[in-house]
Amino acid sequence: MQHIARDQVYQSLKQVLRERYLRAAEAEITLTADSLRQGVVKLDKWLWKKILIKLYKGPEERASIEQKVQENIAEINSTIGS
């Protein structure tokens, strides 16, 4: 189940990156997505919001997930910044 969720988030991330960087080659999109997934680059708040919009259509479901994601982002960013 975790693999399915992880793959869905990864595919949504790539879709958001494609929309943001229209002229980027697929290899660049994949490299950027992999860097974000591996924690090499910090995930910005706008990026998570776009991913959540792609994954969850209902506002209540999205708000609940967004709160959990924000908590995780803060935790990850504090770890990376240390």
Secondary structure, DSSP 8 states (H G I E B T S, - for coil): -HHHHHHHHHHHHHHHHHHH-TTS-HHHHHHHHHHHHTTSS---HHHHHHHHHHH--SHHHHHHHHHHHHHHHHHHHHHHH-
